[in-house]
Amino acid sequence: MNKTFSENGAPHKELTDSHLLEPWNGQAILLLDLDAFFAAVEQLDHPAWRGKPVIVGGDADKRGVVSTASYEARVFGVRSAMPSSQARSLCPDAIWTCGHFDRYRDLSKRVMDILYLESPFIQQVSIDEAFLDITPTAHNTEHPIAIAQRIQKNVEKLGITCSIGLGTSKTIAKIASDRDKPRGLTVIYPGCEKEFLAPLPVRALSGIGAAAERELARHGIETLGGLAASDPSLLRRLFGKNGHVMHIRAQGKDNSPVESESDVKSISNEITFSQDLTTFEEIEAALSSIAAKVGRRLRMKGLRAHTLSLKVRYDDRSLKNIQRRLEHNTDDDLFFTPVLLSMVQEVWKPGMPIRLLGVGMSGFEEEAELQARLFEVAAEEDVSSFREEKPRLNDAQKRSDFLRATDSVRDRFGEDAIRFGHEITTRTRTTGSGAKNPTDYK
């Protein structure tokens, strides 16, 4: 543990005995962040790469971006989400790999299993990050710091490391986890939130990007302390309802709960293409491939959804998002892919270059609730707006049998055990970059 704040703000040295730690009064939430995860796994699996700059990312000649850089590569200025071409210029001698995502998924699951042993209240936010609620209770009185230290030790037994932030809220835990890497354990005791947050730049707060930072600076707000003390009406005027959220979090008063996997709001997947898509045939192949991934993840989680979303980014980086409500909940990508093909024609004309496509499914309420809501909407709108396009394979039972069979093969032999024509076509056009969204890797 590199830095711990006691109730009076003084740093502690590492203490492993729970009875020697100052009592923890109130909620305790930690964020575990695996250190340079993809690169760390590659160094674990390739001993000769240890101690050398390793970059996991897409092709520098195909609009690729860096997924993860080892700490040795970060010394040269390489960062996640950086264009691969820039990373290659900064660190020409780095070892490059496009990644082994089945391996990352497997190791990520083993880390999440370690967390589940400590608490059932876990929220995985990406393949390498998760919140965990370890608030002391009448039945579990173990000190949160002792739990965090045990988690770090158990993760290291897997051959990788993690950094942990521990505090009274998700906001505090997230910011704390970034303060000391790698192998950091930063603890903000109850009552020390404002002292910890006040001197930090506003960008330290999740959700504040470059544009918001500039807008706040125009009004003399550059630190979280300044944001916490600012006029709430000003923030509402500048950022709408998000201004209220920013203000509360800057004060250390965030009370958003750790949401379990059962609280998942959507399942999605997207692909950025190395070469723009310009024909309907290319778009159809890509959407079929993306939809198949979303459908499989729905089935893996035992979820069925009714709201279909399509995301389109054009070559000029402009973005369109549209949604379609289906007549019933489904996890059948053979059923909703034709709907997507109809939707894309609402926002695309032949020859328009497309840089990115994304597909999402949301709305997991029960069928009876859905039917009631559809009935209410239909009273105001033409019910024909819910007409759905002809699915691939008309027989629903045949579709179900087919999908169950392909899922079974992939469960046993891996995701690449079966590849369809549209998947092969799409794979040759991707940048080779990987994201960290948990819905992309579970």
C-alpha distance (Angstrom), angle and dihedral (degrees) to the residues before:
residue distance angle dihedral
M1 . . .
N2 3.79 . .
K3 3.78 103.1 .
T4 3.79 132.9 11.7
F5 3.78 128.1 173.2
S6 3.78 118.2 -143.7
E7 3.77 123.8 -156.6
N8 3.80 90.8 -83.0
G9 3.78 93.6 45.5
A10 3.83 96.3 -107.0
P11 3.81 117.0 137.8
H12 3.79 119.1 -109.9
K13 3.75 127.9 -146.2
E14 3.79 114.8 -127.8
L15 3.77 114.2 -69.0
T16 3.78 120.2 -173.0
D17 3.80 100.3 179.1
S18 3.80 110.8 85.3
H19 3.81 93.0 -148.8
L20 3.83 90.3 60.0
L21 3.80 93.7 55.6
E22 3.77 122.5 92.7
P23 3.82 110.4 -101.8
W24 3.79 117.3 -91.4
N25 3.78 112.2 -135.0
G26 3.79 116.7 -171.1
Q27 3.78 138.5 3.8
A28 3.81 119.1 -7.9
I29 3.79 120.4 -161.1
L30 3.77 126.5 168.8
L31 3.78 132.3 -167.2
L32 3.78 116.7 -149.3
D33 3.81 114.8 -156.6
L34 3.80 118.0 -175.7
D35 3.80 109.9 -133.2
A36 3.83 113.1 -111.9
F37 3.78 84.5 -30.9
F38 3.80 105.4 -172.0
A39 3.81 92.4 41.8
A40 3.81 91.5 44.3
V41 3.80 90.7 54.7
E42 3.80 90.7 49.9
Q43 3.82 90.3 50.9
L44 3.81 89.6 47.6
D45 3.80 91.3 52.6
H46 3.84 94.4 40.6
P47 3.82 107.9 45.4
A48 3.82 91.1 -174.3
W49 3.82 88.9 63.8
R50 3.79 94.7 58.1
G51 3.78 113.1 115.8
K52 3.80 91.3 16.3
P53 3.82 129.9 103.3
V54 3.81 108.7 -92.0
I55 3.80 124.7 -176.5
V56 3.80 124.1 -167.2
G57 3.77 109.2 -163.0
G58 3.75 151.6 100.3
D59 3.77 130.5 -61.8
A60 3.80 112.7 -68.7
D61 3.80 89.2 -142.5
K62 3.81 94.3 52.1
R63 3.81 104.5 53.4
G64 3.78 90.2 -89.7
V65 3.78 122.5 165.7
V66 3.79 133.0 -152.8
S67 3.79 113.0 -96.2
T68 3.81 95.8 -176.0
A69 3.78 136.4 -10.1
S70 3.78 124.8 -159.2
Y71 3.78 117.1 -119.3
E72 3.81 88.5 -106.1
A73 3.83 88.8 59.8
R74 3.80 92.8 44.5
V75 3.80 88.8 63.7
F76 3.80 86.0 70.5
G77 3.80 92.1 52.3
V78 3.82 97.8 -97.6
R79 3.80 112.6 149.3
S80 3.80 138.8 176.4
A81 3.82 114.7 -86.2
M82 3.80 91.2 22.5
P83 3.82 115.2 135.3
S84 3.79 108.3 -95.9
S85 3.79 90.5 -129.9
Q86 3.80 90.2 59.9
A87 3.80 92.2 45.6
R88 3.81 90.3 51.8
S89 3.79 90.1 53.5
L90 3.80 92.7 49.0
C91 3.79 95.4 45.7
P92 3.83 109.9 20.3
D93 3.82 93.6 167.4
A94 3.80 95.8 54.7
I95 3.79 121.6 125.2
W96 3.81 107.8 -115.8
T97 3.78 129.1 -155.8
C98 3.79 131.2 167.8
G99 3.80 89.3 -139.7
H100 3.80 140.9 -109.0
F101 3.78 103.0 -114.1
D102 3.80 97.9 178.2
R103 3.79 87.1 59.5
Y104 3.82 91.8 47.9
R105 3.80 91.3 49.5
D106 3.79 91.3 50.7
L107 3.79 94.4 50.4
S108 3.81 91.8 43.0
K109 3.80 89.6 55.0
R110 3.79 90.6 51.9
V111 3.79 90.0 52.9
M112 3.81 91.2 49.1
D113 3.81 88.7 50.7
I114 3.82 87.9 57.7
L115 3.80 89.3 54.2
Y116 3.80 92.7 47.4
L117 3.80 88.9 57.1
E118 3.82 87.9 61.4
S119 3.81 100.9 42.2
P120 3.81 139.3 -8.1
F121 3.81 89.6 -139.7
I122 3.77 99.9 90.0
Q123 3.80 130.4 144.0
Q124 3.79 115.5 -169.5
V125 3.80 107.5 -156.5
S126 3.80 97.9 177.6
I127 3.77 139.4 -6.3
D128 3.81 90.0 -83.6
E129 3.82 103.9 30.5
A130 3.78 135.4 64.3
F131 3.80 139.1 164.5
L132 3.79 118.9 -135.9
D133 3.80 127.2 -167.9
I134 3.81 108.4 -143.6
T135 3.79 98.4 162.6
P136 3.84 110.2 162.1
T137 3.80 113.8 -109.6
A138 3.76 137.2 -176.7
H139 3.81 88.6 -93.9
N140 3.82 98.3 39.0
T141 3.78 110.9 42.6
E142 3.82 98.5 160.5
H143 3.79 112.4 132.0
P144 3.84 113.9 -103.3
I145 3.82 92.1 -130.8
A146 3.81 90.8 56.3
I147 3.81 89.5 51.5
A148 3.82 91.9 48.9
Q149 3.82 91.6 50.2
R150 3.79 91.5 49.9
I151 3.80 91.0 50.5
Q152 3.81 90.8 52.7
K153 3.80 92.0 50.4
N154 3.80 92.9 48.2
V155 3.80 91.8 48.9
E156 3.81 90.4 51.4
K157 3.81 88.9 55.8
L158 3.83 86.3 66.4
G159 3.81 89.5 60.3
I160 3.81 97.7 -104.9
T161 3.80 134.8 85.3
C162 3.78 137.8 -132.6
S163 3.77 140.4 -160.9
I164 3.79 120.4 -137.8
G165 3.78 133.8 -158.7
L166 3.80 116.7 -162.6
G167 3.78 125.8 -168.5
T168 3.77 146.2 119.9
S169 3.82 96.7 -76.6
K170 3.77 143.0 26.6
T171 3.81 90.4 -106.7
I172 3.81 93.0 54.7
A173 3.81 92.8 43.6
K174 3.81 92.6 50.4
I175 3.80 95.2 49.4
A176 3.81 92.2 42.8
S177 3.80 92.3 52.3
D178 3.82 89.6 61.0
R179 3.81 95.7 50.7
D180 3.79 100.1 79.5
K181 3.80 122.4 25.3
P182 2.95 141.5 -150.0
R183 3.82 110.7 25.3
G184 3.79 91.2 -2.9
L185 3.78 126.9 157.0
T186 3.80 111.2 -169.9
V187 3.79 115.8 -178.9
I188 3.78 125.0 -168.4
Y189 3.80 109.2 -166.9
P190 3.80 120.5 -142.7
G191 3.78 108.3 -82.9
C192 3.81 95.3 29.0
E193 3.82 97.2 83.1
K194 3.81 98.9 103.0
E195 3.79 93.1 44.4
F196 3.81 90.1 51.3
L197 3.79 96.4 45.8
A198 3.83 101.9 38.8
P199 3.85 100.4 80.2
L200 3.81 96.2 40.6
P201 3.82 121.0 105.3
V202 3.80 115.4 -105.6
R203 3.82 90.4 -112.8
A204 3.81 88.3 69.1
L205 3.80 87.5 75.2
S206 3.78 114.0 87.8
G207 3.80 110.8 -115.2
I208 3.80 96.8 32.0
G209 3.78 108.4 108.8
A210 3.78 133.4 176.1
A211 3.82 94.8 -77.4
A212 3.81 93.7 50.3
E213 3.79 90.2 45.2
R214 3.82 90.9 54.8
E215 3.79 92.0 47.3
L216 3.80 91.9 50.5
A217 3.81 91.3 47.2
R218 3.81 89.3 54.7
H219 3.80 86.6 62.5
G220 3.79 94.7 44.8
I221 3.81 96.1 -101.6
E222 3.80 111.5 132.8
T223 3.82 105.5 141.4
L224 3.78 134.2 51.4
G225 3.78 88.1 -116.5
G226 3.79 88.9 57.8
L227 3.79 90.4 46.4
A228 3.81 91.5 50.6
A229 3.81 90.9 51.8
S230 3.81 95.9 44.3
D231 3.80 126.4 110.5
P232 3.84 109.4 -86.4
S233 3.81 90.9 -146.6
L234 3.82 90.1 57.6
L235 3.79 91.5 52.8
R236 3.80 91.8 47.7
R237 3.79 89.7 51.5
L238 3.81 92.3 49.2
F239 3.80 101.0 39.9
G240 3.82 108.4 12.3
K241 3.80 115.6 -140.1
N242 3.80 90.1 -13.0
G243 3.80 87.6 66.7
H244 3.80 90.1 64.4
V245 3.81 91.1 49.9
M246 3.82 91.5 49.6
H247 3.81 91.1 49.7
I248 3.81 94.2 50.7
R249 3.80 93.4 46.6
A250 3.81 93.1 47.7
Q251 3.81 87.3 57.1
G252 3.80 90.9 53.4
K253 3.80 91.9 -114.9
D254 3.79 99.9 119.9
N255 3.82 108.2 139.9
S256 3.81 100.4 174.9
P257 3.81 109.3 142.2
V258 3.78 128.7 -120.7
E259 3.79 101.1 -101.5
S260 3.78 117.1 -144.5
E261 3.79 123.5 -138.3
S262 3.80 88.9 -95.5
D263 3.82 87.4 65.6
V264 3.82 93.4 60.1
K265 3.80 110.8 143.4
S266 3.81 101.4 -161.4
I267 3.79 146.5 -4.9
S268 3.79 116.1 -136.6
N269 3.78 145.8 160.1
E270 3.79 133.7 -173.5
I271 3.80 138.5 -175.8
T272 3.80 131.5 -153.1
F273 3.80 111.5 -151.9
S274 3.79 126.7 -135.7
Q275 3.82 88.4 -144.5
D276 3.79 123.4 30.6
L277 3.79 117.2 -103.6
T278 3.80 111.2 -123.1
T279 3.82 106.1 163.5
F280 3.78 131.5 65.3
E281 3.81 90.3 -124.3
E282 3.81 90.5 58.8
I283 3.80 91.7 46.6
E284 3.80 92.1 47.5
A285 3.81 91.8 52.7
A286 3.80 91.7 48.0
L287 3.80 95.9 46.8
S288 3.80 91.1 46.6
S289 3.79 90.4 53.5
I290 3.82 94.5 46.2
A291 3.81 93.0 44.8
A292 3.81 90.5 51.1
K293 3.83 90.0 56.9
V294 3.79 92.0 48.8
G295 3.80 92.0 48.0
R296 3.79 92.4 49.6
R297 3.81 91.9 50.3
L298 3.78 90.8 49.8
R299 3.79 89.8 53.7
M300 3.81 92.8 45.2
K301 3.81 89.6 55.6
G302 3.80 94.2 41.9
L303 3.82 91.1 -118.9
R304 3.80 132.1 141.6
A305 3.80 120.7 -169.2
H306 3.80 138.3 -171.7
T307 3.82 107.1 -160.3
L308 3.79 116.0 79.5
S309 3.82 119.4 -162.6
L310 3.79 129.8 -164.7
K311 3.80 123.5 -164.1
V312 3.81 120.5 -165.8
R313 3.81 126.3 -177.1
Y314 3.79 116.7 -171.8
D315 3.80 129.0 -149.4
D316 3.83 90.7 -94.4
R317 3.86 87.5 57.2
S318 3.80 92.7 -113.1
L319 3.80 113.1 142.5
K320 3.81 137.6 -142.0
N321 3.80 126.5 -171.1
I322 3.79 123.4 -173.5
Q323 3.81 133.9 172.0
R324 3.79 136.0 -156.2
R325 3.82 124.9 -164.3
L326 3.79 111.9 -139.4
E327 3.81 124.1 -143.7
H328 3.80 92.9 -116.0
N329 3.79 141.6 9.3
T330 3.79 113.8 -85.4
D331 3.79 144.6 171.0
D332 3.82 91.5 -170.5
D333 3.81 111.6 116.1
L334 3.81 90.4 -175.4
F335 3.80 85.3 62.4
F336 3.81 99.8 46.2
T337 3.83 100.5 35.9
P338 3.83 92.7 79.6
V339 3.80 88.0 51.7
L340 3.80 88.8 55.4
L341 3.79 91.0 51.2
S342 3.78 89.0 53.9
M343 3.81 91.5 47.4
V344 3.80 94.5 51.3
Q345 3.80 90.5 57.3
E346 3.81 87.7 62.4
V347 3.80 91.2 63.8
W348 3.82 103.8 26.9
K349 3.79 137.3 61.3
P350 3.82 126.4 -168.9
G351 3.77 111.1 -77.6
M352 3.82 96.4 22.6
P353 3.84 105.8 129.8
I354 3.82 115.6 -126.2
R355 3.80 120.1 -158.6
L356 3.82 100.7 179.3
L357 3.80 138.5 17.7
G358 3.79 126.9 -168.3
V359 3.80 134.0 -177.8
G360 3.79 127.5 -163.3
M361 3.80 137.8 177.3
S362 3.80 123.0 -158.0
G363 3.80 140.0 157.5
F364 3.78 109.0 78.0
E365 3.81 100.5 176.9
E366 3.78 119.7 133.4
E367 3.80 121.3 -81.0
A368 3.81 94.9 -109.9
E369 3.80 91.6 54.6
L370 3.79 90.7 46.7
Q371 3.79 93.2 50.5
A372 3.79 90.8 50.6
R373 3.79 91.2 52.1
L374 3.79 92.5 47.0
F375 3.79 89.7 51.3
E376 3.79 90.4 53.1
V377 3.80 92.2 50.2
A378 3.78 92.9 44.5
A379 3.79 89.7 58.0
E380 3.80 87.4 64.9
E381 3.80 102.5 32.1
D382 3.76 138.0 44.8
V383 3.80 104.8 -85.5
S384 3.82 88.3 -143.5
S385 3.82 86.5 77.0
F386 3.79 86.1 78.2
R387 3.78 94.9 55.3
E388 3.77 109.0 126.8
E389 3.78 128.3 -143.9
K390 3.77 120.8 -110.1
P391 3.83 109.2 -79.5
R392 3.76 125.5 -131.1
L393 3.81 104.2 -95.7
N394 3.80 107.0 16.8
D395 3.79 94.8 -142.3
A396 3.80 108.8 85.0
Q397 3.80 92.9 -158.1
K398 3.81 91.8 52.9
R399 3.79 90.0 50.1
S400 3.79 90.4 50.3
D401 3.81 92.6 48.4
F402 3.79 91.5 48.0
L403 3.79 94.2 49.8
R404 3.80 92.4 45.0
A405 3.81 89.9 52.8
T406 3.81 94.7 49.5
D407 3.82 91.5 45.2
S408 3.80 90.1 52.1
V409 3.81 92.8 52.7
R410 3.81 92.0 48.0
D411 3.80 92.4 46.5
R412 3.77 89.6 55.5
F413 3.82 103.2 35.8
G414 3.80 105.4 22.1
E415 3.79 137.6 -94.5
D416 3.81 93.4 -70.6
A417 3.81 94.6 53.3
I418 3.80 89.3 96.7
R419 3.80 123.5 32.9
F420 3.76 125.6 178.6
G421 3.77 125.5 -154.9
H422 3.80 94.4 -102.6
E423 3.82 90.8 52.1
I424 3.81 92.9 52.2
T425 3.81 91.3 47.3
T426 3.79 92.7 49.1
R427 3.80 95.5 45.3
T428 3.81 91.5 59.0
R429 3.80 89.9 57.2
T430 3.81 101.1 48.9
T431 3.79 125.1 102.9
G432 3.80 91.3 -122.7
S433 3.80 91.1 -122.1
G434 3.78 121.5 134.5
A435 3.79 129.1 -144.4
K436 3.78 128.1 -148.1
N437 3.76 100.4 -135.9
P438 3.81 107.0 133.7
T439 3.78 91.1 -135.2
D440 3.80 87.6 61.0
Y441 3.77 94.7 55.3
K442 3.78 112.0 29.2
